[in-house]
Structure formats: C-alpha cells, structure tokens
Amino acid sequence: MKLEGRIAIVTGAARGIGYACARRFAEEGAKVVLADIDGDTLRSAVDSLVAEGFEAVAQTADVSRYSDLQTLVDAAVAQFGRLDIMVNNAGIARTQDFMTISEEDYDAVLGVNLRGAFFGLQIAARAMIAAGNGGVIINMSSINSRMANPSVATYAISKGGLNQVTSTAAVALIPHGIRVVGIGPGTIATDMLNMGFLTNEAQRKMILSRTPSGRLGEAEEVAAVAAFLASDDASYIVGQTIFVDGGRMI
Ligand code: NAI
C-alpha cells in the first residue's frame, strides 16, 4: 500500500473526484479527513467508507472561509496527530457571458477555486512544517487552466492562477520537504459537468471529437494519479501540473 499510515485531507470530498481521491487514499492505507460544504452528502460518504472498515472522518467546511480551513487542518491534527497530504480539490464553475460577468460571480468562483486552494495550501503547509515530516500538497486544476474558454472565464482564470500557486509554492516549500503538485483533469463524468461543461448532446459530441481517447474520464482515473503523486513513487515530481485528460491537451 502506497500511503500506509499517512494522514490526508481532501476538500470537496462529498462526491466526484474528491470522494474518489479520499477512497483511493484509504484503500492505499491512509487515514482520511473528508471536507465539504455539503454536510449531509459528506456524512453519508464518510459513513460508507467507515462501514467498509476505512479510517475516515467528516469535517464540514467552506474552503472560501479562512477560518474553516484553519479549523479543518486543526481537526485533522487533533484527530490523527499530524498532516501528511492535503488535496485542494473543492471547486465550482459558473457559465457567464464574458461582458456581463458580475463581481459576485467573479468573487464566488475565485473565492473557492483560487483563494480556497491558496489558503488551504498555506495553512496545511504550516502544520506540515511544525510536524517536521514534510508532506505533499495537490491542487486540483483543470484543462481550462490552459485553454481560453470565455463561457467559463472565471473558472479558467481561477485554474490558471492555481497552476501558478502550484509552481510558486513548490519552490517555497520544497526546502521543508513538502512537494506541491497539480492535476489537470479533462472532462470527467461527475456532477460538475452540469455547471455548463456538458449540458447537451452537441457539447458531448464536440468534447469527444477533441478527446483522442474518445470518451469521458472517470473520477477513479484522476484519483489513481492523485495517489501516485501523494506517494513516495513521485518523490522527484515538484511543481508540475499533470494533465489527466485522455489526450485533450496534446
Ligand atoms: P463535483 O461538483 O462533483 O464536486 C465538487 C465538490 O466540491 C462538491 O461536493 C461540492 O459540495 C464541494 N464544494 C463546492 N464548493 C465548496 C466550498 N466552498 N467548500 C467546500 N467544498 C465545496 O466536482 P468534481 O468534478 O468532482 O470536481 C472536483 C475538482 O476537479 C474541482 O476543483 C474541479 O474544478 C476539478 N475538475 C473537474 C473536472 C470535471 O470534468 N469534472 C475537470 C477539471 C477539473
């Protein structure tokens, strides 16, 4: 098991990619703290892991709130003694007409996807430095971090910024033995696709025609890469965002 005894937090873990990451980490031997703003779905997700014998706890948190992130990291350390892996996965998207993007939309999307990940990283890194064992921080980016798509402009801007958080923080934190890396999923079959990415047959055809693999990705395929990146097998991968996209970006 690649992650035996490691302590991991995954945000946005009530469903989708975050849940798949938490489950895969647990299967690899980690003790996992699942965090999400949707407390009810989160609790049933954690209950199902615990029922299968995994060590998992739930912490309701809104990652756009600094105090929630601090409470989340404090809770993980209080429960398990330290923190080894942080996955800043929670994300939202809003479709917008570029010229009428509102301040509210802009702040909401960047508040979760960029601000939430930045402070999640910073607070987690402080706990890792205090424990002195290093760690791994994974930021969940997107192919949209590199593609210009005005209909999801705020989402694309937030993920582009997140890639820069990953590389900048990687340089700042590697002296402490903390590896910061990113994952850029392509179109993965989760609830997020309803947020404007895949809402009709024409969009599906367009996406599949531009995806060499000819299919959508599964959350478990992203989680497998997260488990690899979180493990010592990826010990020399620092600051990169790895695309898991069926070939979409090539
Ligand atoms: P999802 O919509 O299925 O799950 C996202 C989870 O994040 C939900 O459980 C939601 O309640 C939670 N969340 C939303 N706002 C939150 C907040 N403020 N605080 C805490 N939790 C919050 O989405 P999915 O697909 O699992 O996405 C996970 C990550 O992967 C996101 O960062 C997304 O941008 C990224 N991604 C997803 C892709 C896809 O095709 N599904 C493609 C590229 C990136």
py3Dmol code that shows the C-alpha trace and the ligand (Angstrom):
import py3Dmol

protein = """\
ATOM      1  CA  MET A   1       0.000   0.000   0.000  1.00  0.00           C
ATOM      2  CA  LYS A   2       1.494   3.295  -1.182  1.00  0.00           C
ATOM      3  CA  LEU A   3       0.109   5.538   1.587  1.00  0.00           C
ATOM      4  CA  GLU A   4       0.244   3.286   4.656  1.00  0.00           C
ATOM      5  CA  GLY A   5      -0.269   5.351   7.833  1.00  0.00           C
ATOM      6  CA  ARG A   6      -0.376   8.712   6.038  1.00  0.00           C
ATOM      7  CA  ILE A   7      -2.832  11.363   7.218  1.00  0.00           C
ATOM      8  CA  ALA A   8      -4.700  13.065   4.374  1.00  0.00           C
ATOM      9  CA  ILE A   9      -7.260  15.841   3.954  1.00  0.00           C
ATOM     10  CA  VAL A  10      -9.332  16.050   0.766  1.00  0.00           C
ATOM     11  CA  THR A  11     -11.597  19.068   0.230  1.00  0.00           C
ATOM     12  CA  GLY A  12     -14.733  18.829  -1.886  1.00  0.00           C
ATOM     13  CA  ALA A  13     -14.817  15.159  -0.938  1.00  0.00           C
ATOM     14  CA  ALA A  14     -18.564  14.529  -0.610  1.00  0.00           C
ATOM     15  CA  ARG A  15     -18.766  13.392  -4.239  1.00  0.00           C
ATOM     16  CA  GLY A  16     -16.973  13.256  -7.566  1.00  0.00           C
ATOM     17  CA  ILE A  17     -13.196  13.452  -7.870  1.00  0.00           C
ATOM     18  CA  GLY A  18     -12.681  14.420  -4.211  1.00  0.00           C
ATOM     19  CA  TYR A  19     -14.577  11.396  -2.940  1.00  0.00           C
ATOM     20  CA  ALA A  20     -12.713   9.117  -5.351  1.00  0.00           C
ATOM     21  CA  CYS A  21      -9.387  10.517  -4.095  1.00  0.00           C
ATOM     22  CA  ALA A  22     -10.346  10.014  -0.436  1.00  0.00           C
ATOM     23  CA  ARG A  23     -11.494   6.444  -1.152  1.00  0.00           C
ATOM     24  CA  ARG A  24      -8.343   5.589  -3.127  1.00  0.00           C
ATOM     25  CA  PHE A  25      -6.099   7.083  -0.416  1.00  0.00           C
ATOM     26  CA  ALA A  26      -7.925   4.978   2.202  1.00  0.00           C
ATOM     27  CA  GLU A  27      -7.504   1.871   0.014  1.00  0.00           C
ATOM     28  CA  GLU A  28      -3.774   2.675  -0.079  1.00  0.00           C
ATOM     29  CA  GLY A  29      -3.642   2.712   3.743  1.00  0.00           C
ATOM     30  CA  ALA A  30      -4.166   6.396   4.574  1.00  0.00           C
ATOM     31  CA  LYS A  31      -6.375   7.840   7.302  1.00  0.00           C
ATOM     32  CA  VAL A  32      -8.572  10.402   5.601  1.00  0.00           C
ATOM     33  CA  VAL A  33     -10.385  13.582   6.587  1.00  0.00           C
ATOM     34  CA  LEU A  34     -13.090  14.386   4.064  1.00  0.00           C
ATOM     35  CA  ALA A  35     -14.191  18.024   3.932  1.00  0.00           C
ATOM     36  CA  ASP A  36     -17.096  19.586   2.065  1.00  0.00           C
ATOM     37  CA  ILE A  37     -19.567  22.451   2.270  1.00  0.00           C
ATOM     38  CA  ASP A  38     -22.426  19.949   1.730  1.00  0.00           C
ATOM     39  CA  GLY A  39     -22.544  18.400   5.201  1.00  0.00           C
ATOM     40  CA  ASP A  40     -25.335  15.867   4.580  1.00  0.00           C
ATOM     41  CA  THR A  41     -23.784  14.266   1.487  1.00  0.00           C
ATOM     42  CA  LEU A  42     -20.404  14.391   3.196  1.00  0.00           C
ATOM     43  CA  ARG A  43     -21.638  12.449   6.223  1.00  0.00           C
ATOM     44  CA  SER A  44     -23.143   9.682   4.101  1.00  0.00           C
ATOM     45  CA  ALA A  45     -19.918   9.497   2.040  1.00  0.00           C
ATOM     46  CA  VAL A  46     -17.863   9.099   5.212  1.00  0.00           C
ATOM     47  CA  ASP A  47     -20.354   6.627   6.712  1.00  0.00           C
ATOM     48  CA  SER A  48     -19.970   4.384   3.656  1.00  0.00           C
ATOM     49  CA  LEU A  49     -16.151   4.436   3.953  1.00  0.00           C
ATOM     50  CA  VAL A  50     -16.273   3.701   7.683  1.00  0.00           C
ATOM     51  CA  ALA A  51     -18.757   0.850   7.081  1.00  0.00           C
ATOM     52  CA  GLU A  52     -16.175  -0.707   4.756  1.00  0.00           C
ATOM     53  CA  GLY A  53     -13.573  -0.553   7.532  1.00  0.00           C
ATOM     54  CA  PHE A  54     -11.612   2.507   6.387  1.00  0.00           C
ATOM     55  CA  GLU A  55     -10.451   5.173   8.850  1.00  0.00           C
ATOM     56  CA  ALA A  56     -12.308   8.289   7.711  1.00  0.00           C
ATOM     57  CA  VAL A  57     -13.790  11.373   9.373  1.00  0.00           C
ATOM     58  CA  ALA A  58     -16.011  14.179   8.104  1.00  0.00           C
ATOM     59  CA  GLN A  59     -15.430  17.895   8.595  1.00  0.00           C
ATOM     60  CA  THR A  60     -17.925  20.364   7.174  1.00  0.00           C
ATOM     61  CA  ALA A  61     -16.022  23.320   5.737  1.00  0.00           C
ATOM     62  CA  ASP A  62     -16.416  26.130   3.227  1.00  0.00           C
ATOM     63  CA  VAL A  63     -12.940  26.480   1.697  1.00  0.00           C
ATOM     64  CA  SER A  64     -13.586  30.096   0.768  1.00  0.00           C
ATOM     65  CA  ARG A  65     -13.541  30.865   4.516  1.00  0.00           C
ATOM     66  CA  TYR A  66     -10.072  31.075   6.043  1.00  0.00           C
ATOM     67  CA  SER A  67     -11.362  30.168   9.497  1.00  0.00           C
ATOM     68  CA  ASP A  68     -12.992  26.978   8.151  1.00  0.00           C
ATOM     69  CA  LEU A  69      -9.686  25.924   6.581  1.00  0.00           C
ATOM     70  CA  GLN A  70      -7.826  26.550   9.833  1.00  0.00           C
ATOM     71  CA  THR A  71     -10.442  24.552  11.772  1.00  0.00           C
ATOM     72  CA  LEU A  72     -10.183  21.738   9.206  1.00  0.00           C
ATOM     73  CA  VAL A  73      -6.413  21.413   9.477  1.00  0.00           C
ATOM     74  CA  ASP A  74      -6.542  21.748  13.288  1.00  0.00           C
ATOM     75  CA  ALA A  75      -9.199  18.995  13.415  1.00  0.00           C
ATOM     76  CA  ALA A  76      -7.069  16.623  11.310  1.00  0.00           C
ATOM     77  CA  VAL A  77      -4.023  17.214  13.517  1.00  0.00           C
ATOM     78  CA  ALA A  78      -6.116  16.834  16.699  1.00  0.00           C
ATOM     79  CA  GLN A  79      -7.636  13.581  15.421  1.00  0.00           C
ATOM     80  CA  PHE A  80      -4.588  11.906  13.891  1.00  0.00           C
ATOM     81  CA  GLY A  81      -1.549  13.759  15.307  1.00  0.00           C
ATOM     82  CA  ARG A  82      -0.205  15.326  12.094  1.00  0.00           C
ATOM     83  CA  LEU A  83      -0.945  16.016   8.431  1.00  0.00           C
ATOM     84  CA  ASP A  84       0.938  14.420   5.502  1.00  0.00           C
ATOM     85  CA  ILE A  85      -1.244  15.038   2.428  1.00  0.00           C
ATOM     86  CA  MET A  86      -3.544  17.938   1.535  1.00  0.00           C
ATOM     87  CA  VAL A  87      -5.695  17.858  -1.601  1.00  0.00           C
ATOM     88  CA  ASN A  88      -7.186  21.230  -2.507  1.00  0.00           C
ATOM     89  CA  ASN A  89      -9.932  19.784  -4.673  1.00  0.00           C
ATOM     90  CA  ALA A  90     -13.129  21.747  -3.917  1.00  0.00           C
ATOM     91  CA  GLY A  91     -14.209  23.713  -6.958  1.00  0.00           C
ATOM     92  CA  ILE A  92     -17.171  25.428  -8.587  1.00  0.00           C
ATOM     93  CA  ALA A  93     -17.924  26.797 -12.042  1.00  0.00           C
ATOM     94  CA  ARG A  94     -20.425  29.281 -13.414  1.00  0.00           C
ATOM     95  CA  THR A  95     -21.207  29.832 -17.074  1.00  0.00           C
ATOM     96  CA  GLN A  96     -21.287  33.502 -17.986  1.00  0.00           C
ATOM     97  CA  ASP A  97     -21.403  35.897 -20.872  1.00  0.00           C
ATOM     98  CA  PHE A  98     -17.913  37.418 -20.717  1.00  0.00           C
ATOM     99  CA  MET A  99     -19.018  41.046 -20.899  1.00  0.00           C
ATOM    100  CA  THR A 100     -21.533  40.757 -18.079  1.00  0.00           C
ATOM    101  CA  ILE A 101     -19.567  38.766 -15.522  1.00  0.00           C
ATOM    102  CA  SER A 102     -20.581  40.231 -12.173  1.00  0.00           C
ATOM    103  CA  GLU A 103     -18.413  40.982  -9.164  1.00  0.00           C
ATOM    104  CA  GLU A 104     -20.439  38.387  -7.255  1.00  0.00           C
ATOM    105  CA  ASP A 105     -19.702  35.649  -9.837  1.00  0.00           C
ATOM    106  CA  TYR A 106     -16.041  36.590 -10.032  1.00  0.00           C
ATOM    107  CA  ASP A 107     -15.583  36.603  -6.251  1.00  0.00           C
ATOM    108  CA  ALA A 108     -17.543  33.361  -5.765  1.00  0.00           C
ATOM    109  CA  VAL A 109     -15.542  31.323  -8.297  1.00  0.00           C
ATOM    110  CA  LEU A 110     -12.133  32.726  -7.441  1.00  0.00           C
ATOM    111  CA  GLY A 111     -13.003  32.566  -3.733  1.00  0.00           C
ATOM    112  CA  VAL A 112     -13.411  28.790  -3.843  1.00  0.00           C
ATOM    113  CA  ASN A 113     -11.052  27.706  -6.629  1.00  0.00           C
ATOM    114  CA  LEU A 114      -8.108  30.049  -6.093  1.00  0.00           C
ATOM    115  CA  ARG A 115      -8.338  31.710  -2.674  1.00  0.00           C
ATOM    116  CA  GLY A 116      -9.602  28.494  -1.077  1.00  0.00           C
ATOM    117  CA  ALA A 117      -6.770  26.454  -2.550  1.00  0.00           C
ATOM    118  CA  PHE A 118      -4.121  29.070  -1.733  1.00  0.00           C
ATOM    119  CA  PHE A 119      -5.030  29.353   1.945  1.00  0.00           C
ATOM    120  CA  GLY A 120      -5.710  25.631   2.195  1.00  0.00           C
ATOM    121  CA  LEU A 121      -2.160  25.121   0.978  1.00  0.00           C
ATOM    122  CA  GLN A 122      -0.665  27.749   3.274  1.00  0.00           C
ATOM    123  CA  ILE A 123      -2.432  26.509   6.411  1.00  0.00           C
ATOM    124  CA  ALA A 124      -1.651  22.864   5.609  1.00  0.00           C
ATOM    125  CA  ALA A 125       1.992  23.721   4.960  1.00  0.00           C
ATOM    126  CA  ARG A 126       2.280  25.407   8.366  1.00  0.00           C
ATOM    127  CA  ALA A 127       1.037  22.226  10.055  1.00  0.00           C
ATOM    128  CA  MET A 128       3.424  20.079   7.994  1.00  0.00           C
ATOM    129  CA  ILE A 129       6.394  22.322   8.790  1.00  0.00           C
ATOM    130  CA  ALA A 130       5.504  22.248  12.502  1.00  0.00           C
ATOM    131  CA  ALA A 131       5.487  18.420  12.442  1.00  0.00           C
ATOM    132  CA  GLY A 132       8.787  18.336  10.552  1.00  0.00           C
ATOM    133  CA  ASN A 133       7.990  15.299   8.356  1.00  0.00           C
ATOM    134  CA  GLY A 134       7.460  17.072   5.038  1.00  0.00           C
ATOM    135  CA  GLY A 135       4.335  16.304   3.056  1.00  0.00           C
ATOM    136  CA  VAL A 136       2.543  16.532  -0.268  1.00  0.00           C
ATOM    137  CA  ILE A 137       0.016  19.151  -1.378  1.00  0.00           C
ATOM    138  CA  ILE A 138      -2.046  18.505  -4.513  1.00  0.00           C
ATOM    139  CA  ASN A 139      -4.024  21.275  -6.204  1.00  0.00           C
ATOM    140  CA  MET A 140      -6.886  20.169  -8.473  1.00  0.00           C
ATOM    141  CA  SER A 141      -6.568  22.306 -11.581  1.00  0.00           C
ATOM    142  CA  SER A 142      -8.181  21.718 -14.997  1.00  0.00           C
ATOM    143  CA  ILE A 143      -7.503  21.641 -18.718  1.00  0.00           C
ATOM    144  CA  ASN A 144      -9.289  25.009 -18.628  1.00  0.00           C
ATOM    145  CA  SER A 145      -6.240  26.421 -16.832  1.00  0.00           C
ATOM    146  CA  ARG A 146      -4.524  26.316 -20.231  1.00  0.00           C
ATOM    147  CA  MET A 147      -7.444  26.776 -22.662  1.00  0.00           C
ATOM    148  CA  ALA A 148      -9.261  30.030 -23.451  1.00  0.00           C
ATOM    149  CA  ASN A 149     -12.980  29.438 -22.991  1.00  0.00           C
ATOM    150  CA  PRO A 150     -14.889  32.711 -22.429  1.00  0.00           C
ATOM    151  CA  SER A 151     -18.112  30.970 -21.378  1.00  0.00           C
ATOM    152  CA  VAL A 152     -16.380  29.758 -18.219  1.00  0.00           C
ATOM    153  CA  ALA A 153     -13.942  32.670 -17.955  1.00  0.00           C
ATOM    154  CA  THR A 154     -13.868  32.988 -14.179  1.00  0.00           C
ATOM    155  CA  TYR A 155     -13.308  29.230 -13.836  1.00  0.00           C
ATOM    156  CA  ALA A 156     -10.471  29.268 -16.387  1.00  0.00           C
ATOM    157  CA  ILE A 157      -8.871  32.321 -14.738  1.00  0.00           C
ATOM    158  CA  SER A 158      -9.058  30.680 -11.301  1.00  0.00           C
ATOM    159  CA  LYS A 159      -7.438  27.466 -12.557  1.00  0.00           C
ATOM    160  CA  GLY A 160      -4.725  29.349 -14.477  1.00  0.00           C
ATOM    161  CA  GLY A 161      -3.891  31.159 -11.249  1.00  0.00           C
ATOM    162  CA  LEU A 162      -3.925  27.868  -9.397  1.00  0.00           C
ATOM    163  CA  ASN A 163      -1.178  26.463 -11.666  1.00  0.00           C
ATOM    164  CA  GLN A 164       0.944  29.433 -10.627  1.00  0.00           C
ATOM    165  CA  VAL A 165       0.133  28.761  -6.948  1.00  0.00           C
ATOM    166  CA  THR A 166       1.379  25.207  -7.530  1.00  0.00           C
ATOM    167  CA  SER A 167       4.696  26.164  -9.105  1.00  0.00           C
ATOM    168  CA  THR A 168       5.393  29.126  -6.805  1.00  0.00           C
ATOM    169  CA  ALA A 169       4.505  27.242  -3.633  1.00  0.00           C
ATOM    170  CA  ALA A 170       6.559  24.268  -4.827  1.00  0.00           C
ATOM    171  CA  VAL A 171       9.690  26.418  -4.839  1.00  0.00           C
ATOM    172  CA  ALA A 172       8.803  27.982  -1.474  1.00  0.00           C
ATOM    173  CA  LEU A 173       8.047  24.676   0.266  1.00  0.00           C
ATOM    174  CA  ILE A 174      10.452  22.089  -1.150  1.00  0.00           C
ATOM    175  CA  PRO A 175      13.183  23.221   1.302  1.00  0.00           C
ATOM    176  CA  HIS A 176      10.787  21.936   4.004  1.00  0.00           C
ATOM    177  CA  GLY A 177      10.386  18.586   2.254  1.00  0.00           C
ATOM    178  CA  ILE A 178       6.900  19.496   1.060  1.00  0.00           C
ATOM    179  CA  ARG A 179       6.141  18.647  -2.570  1.00  0.00           C
ATOM    180  CA  VAL A 180       3.454  20.745  -4.218  1.00  0.00           C
ATOM    181  CA  VAL A 181       1.952  19.353  -7.432  1.00  0.00           C
ATOM    182  CA  GLY A 182      -1.175  19.836  -9.520  1.00  0.00           C
ATOM    183  CA  ILE A 183      -3.550  17.645 -11.501  1.00  0.00           C
ATOM    184  CA  GLY A 184      -5.368  18.984 -14.555  1.00  0.00           C
ATOM    185  CA  PRO A 185      -8.337  16.726 -15.294  1.00  0.00           C
ATOM    186  CA  GLY A 186     -10.006  16.747 -18.696  1.00  0.00           C
ATOM    187  CA  THR A 187     -13.753  16.123 -18.920  1.00  0.00           C
ATOM    188  CA  ILE A 188     -14.551  13.739 -16.070  1.00  0.00           C
ATOM    189  CA  ALA A 189     -18.018  12.228 -15.557  1.00  0.00           C
ATOM    190  CA  THR A 190     -19.126  13.995 -12.349  1.00  0.00           C
ATOM    191  CA  ASP A 191     -21.889  16.371 -11.260  1.00  0.00           C
ATOM    192  CA  MET A 192     -19.654  19.312 -12.194  1.00  0.00           C
ATOM    193  CA  LEU A 193     -20.370  18.742 -15.879  1.00  0.00           C
ATOM    194  CA  ASN A 194     -23.863  20.153 -15.209  1.00  0.00           C
ATOM    195  CA  MET A 195     -22.243  23.517 -14.384  1.00  0.00           C
ATOM    196  CA  GLY A 196     -22.061  24.374 -18.091  1.00  0.00           C
ATOM    197  CA  PHE A 197     -19.382  21.961 -19.313  1.00  0.00           C
ATOM    198  CA  LEU A 198     -21.599  19.223 -20.716  1.00  0.00           C
ATOM    199  CA  THR A 199     -25.286  20.024 -20.739  1.00  0.00           C
ATOM    200  CA  ASN A 200     -26.385  18.886 -24.201  1.00  0.00           C
ATOM    201  CA  GLU A 201     -25.616  16.389 -26.942  1.00  0.00           C
ATOM    202  CA  ALA A 202     -23.838  18.938 -29.154  1.00  0.00           C
ATOM    203  CA  GLN A 203     -21.393  19.696 -26.314  1.00  0.00           C
ATOM    204  CA  ARG A 204     -20.817  15.969 -25.760  1.00  0.00           C
ATOM    205  CA  LYS A 205     -20.034  15.431 -29.453  1.00  0.00           C
ATOM    206  CA  MET A 206     -17.680  18.433 -29.517  1.00  0.00           C
ATOM    207  CA  ILE A 207     -15.810  17.262 -26.389  1.00  0.00           C
ATOM    208  CA  LEU A 208     -15.476  13.674 -27.576  1.00  0.00           C
ATOM    209  CA  SER A 209     -14.306  14.787 -31.038  1.00  0.00           C
ATOM    210  CA  ARG A 210     -11.486  16.737 -29.366  1.00  0.00           C
ATOM    211  CA  THR A 211     -10.549  13.958 -26.932  1.00  0.00           C
ATOM    212  CA  PRO A 212      -8.219  11.403 -28.541  1.00  0.00           C
ATOM    213  CA  SER A 213      -9.363   8.704 -26.059  1.00  0.00           C
ATOM    214  CA  GLY A 214     -12.899   9.183 -27.411  1.00  0.00           C
ATOM    215  CA  ARG A 215     -14.602   9.018 -24.009  1.00  0.00           C
ATOM    216  CA  LEU A 216     -15.053  10.940 -20.794  1.00  0.00           C
ATOM    217  CA  GLY A 217     -12.733  10.228 -17.874  1.00  0.00           C
ATOM    218  CA  GLU A 218     -13.787   8.606 -14.607  1.00  0.00           C
ATOM    219  CA  ALA A 219     -13.159  10.148 -11.177  1.00  0.00           C
ATOM    220  CA  GLU A 220     -11.226   6.985 -10.224  1.00  0.00           C
ATOM    221  CA  GLU A 221      -8.750   7.632 -13.051  1.00  0.00           C
ATOM    222  CA  VAL A 222      -7.948  11.021 -11.521  1.00  0.00           C
ATOM    223  CA  ALA A 223      -7.780   9.516  -8.028  1.00  0.00           C
ATOM    224  CA  ALA A 224      -5.215   6.936  -9.175  1.00  0.00           C
ATOM    225  CA  VAL A 225      -2.924   9.747 -10.307  1.00  0.00           C
ATOM    226  CA  ALA A 226      -3.515  11.623  -7.043  1.00  0.00           C
ATOM    227  CA  ALA A 227      -2.491   8.512  -5.073  1.00  0.00           C
ATOM    228  CA  PHE A 228       0.669   8.180  -7.164  1.00  0.00           C
ATOM    229  CA  LEU A 229       1.546  11.878  -6.759  1.00  0.00           C
ATOM    230  CA  ALA A 230       0.909  11.680  -2.999  1.00  0.00           C
ATOM    231  CA  SER A 231       3.210   8.675  -2.678  1.00  0.00           C
ATOM    232  CA  ASP A 232       6.988   8.402  -2.480  1.00  0.00           C
ATOM    233  CA  ASP A 233       6.940   6.982  -6.026  1.00  0.00           C
ATOM    234  CA  ALA A 234       6.530  10.604  -7.178  1.00  0.00           C
ATOM    235  CA  SER A 235       9.380  11.900  -4.986  1.00  0.00           C
ATOM    236  CA  TYR A 236      11.026  13.860  -7.831  1.00  0.00           C
ATOM    237  CA  ILE A 237       7.838  15.449  -9.242  1.00  0.00           C
ATOM    238  CA  VAL A 238       7.789  19.019  -7.941  1.00  0.00           C
ATOM    239  CA  GLY A 239       5.657  21.974  -9.047  1.00  0.00           C
ATOM    240  CA  GLN A 240       4.197  20.354 -12.173  1.00  0.00           C
ATOM    241  CA  THR A 241       0.528  20.159 -13.074  1.00  0.00           C
ATOM    242  CA  ILE A 242      -0.064  16.724 -14.614  1.00  0.00           C
ATOM    243  CA  PHE A 243      -2.921  16.563 -17.136  1.00  0.00           C
ATOM    244  CA  VAL A 244      -5.254  13.556 -16.908  1.00  0.00           C
ATOM    245  CA  ASP A 245      -7.335  14.270 -19.969  1.00  0.00           C
ATOM    246  CA  GLY A 246      -7.472  11.389 -22.447  1.00  0.00           C
ATOM    247  CA  GLY A 247      -5.086  13.343 -24.681  1.00  0.00           C
ATOM    248  CA  ARG A 248      -7.185  16.526 -24.908  1.00  0.00           C
ATOM    249  CA  MET A 249      -4.218  18.870 -24.408  1.00  0.00           C
ATOM    250  CA  ILE A 250      -1.871  17.301 -26.975  1.00  0.00           C
TER     251      ILE A 250
END
"""
ligand_1 = """\
44
NAI
P -18.297 18.000 -8.142
O -19.173 19.168 -8.385
O -18.780 16.636 -8.457
O -17.770 18.013 -6.632
C -17.246 19.179 -6.054
C -17.433 19.126 -4.556
O -16.896 20.337 -4.006
C -18.905 19.049 -4.131
O -19.099 18.007 -3.208
C -19.177 20.411 -3.524
O -20.146 20.395 -2.481
C -17.798 20.803 -3.000
N -17.647 22.242 -2.803
C -18.098 23.237 -3.597
N -17.816 24.419 -3.048
C -17.187 24.171 -1.864
C -16.677 25.001 -0.837
N -16.775 26.339 -0.899
N -16.094 24.413 0.222
C -16.012 23.052 0.315
N -16.494 22.228 -0.628
C -17.080 22.778 -1.703
O -16.964 18.330 -8.982
P -15.759 17.386 -9.452
O -15.911 17.153 -10.878
O -15.569 16.269 -8.517
O -14.562 18.438 -9.312
C -13.556 18.376 -8.317
C -12.430 19.278 -8.748
O -11.933 18.842 -10.022
C -12.830 20.741 -8.914
O -11.796 21.592 -8.466
C -12.981 20.883 -10.408
O -12.755 22.196 -10.849
C -11.899 19.933 -10.900
N -12.115 19.492 -12.266
C -13.208 18.741 -12.624
C -13.384 18.374 -13.938
C -14.534 17.542 -14.409
O -14.675 17.373 -15.630
N -15.382 17.003 -13.558
C -12.428 18.773 -14.981
C -11.320 19.545 -14.494
C -11.195 19.887 -13.179
"""
view = py3Dmol.view(width=600, height=400)
view.addModel(protein, "pdb")
view.setStyle({"model": 0}, {"cartoon": {"style": "trace"}})
view.addModel(ligand_1, "xyz")
view.setStyle({"model": 1}, {"stick": {}})
view.zoomTo()
view.show()
